[in-house]
């Protein structure tokens, strides 16, 4: 939803984004796909991946 983005501090990780969305997602997070700061569009990244301004993130949890 581009009309209501999550705004995080500079240097935030995928895990911190998941925590901002919902604690259950953070606890069950397996990986994320990122468009923007990843080497390739839609590349799967680890929970520790540092997000950049304008990144689009797809969270994958159990």
C-alpha positions in Angstrom: 0.0 0.0 0.0 1.9 3.1 -1.2 -0.6 5.5 0.4 0.4 4.5 4.0 4.1 3.5 4.1 5.9 2.4 7.3 8.5 5.0 8.3 11.5 3.7 10.2 14.8 5.1 11.5 17.7 5.2 9.1 19.6 1.9 9.4 16.6 -0.2 10.3 16.5 -3.9 9.4 14.0 -6.2 7.9 13.3 -7.6 11.4 12.6 -4.2 12.8 10.1 -3.6 10.0 8.4 -6.9 10.8 8.2 -5.8 14.4 6.6 -2.5 13.4 4.0 -4.4 11.3 3.1 -7.0 14.0 5.1 -8.9 16.7 3.7 -12.3 15.5 5.1 -11.6 12.0 8.5 -10.7 13.5 8.6 -13.9 15.6 7.7 -16.1 12.6 9.6 -14.2 9.9 11.6 -16.5 7.6 12.9 -14.0 5.0 11.9 -11.0 3.0 12.0 -10.0 -0.6 13.3 -6.4 -1.3 13.0 -4.2 -4.3 15.4 -1.2 -4.1 18.5 -1.8 -1.9 18.9 -5.5 -2.8 21.3 -6.4 -5.6 18.5 -7.8 -7.8 14.8 -6.7 -7.8 12.8 -9.0 -5.5 15.9 -10.6 -4.1 15.3 -12.7 -0.9 17.2 -11.2 2.0 18.0 -12.1 5.6 16.3 -10.6 8.6 19.4 -8.5 9.3 19.3 -6.8 5.9 19.5 -3.0 6.4 16.7 -1.2 4.6 17.2 2.0 2.5 14.8 4.8 1.8 12.2 3.8 -0.8 12.6 0.1 -0.4 9.6 -2.1 -1.1 9.5 -5.1 1.2 7.5 -8.3 1.0 7.6 -10.2 4.4 7.5 -14.1 4.4 6.5 -15.7 7.7 5.3 -19.1 8.8 
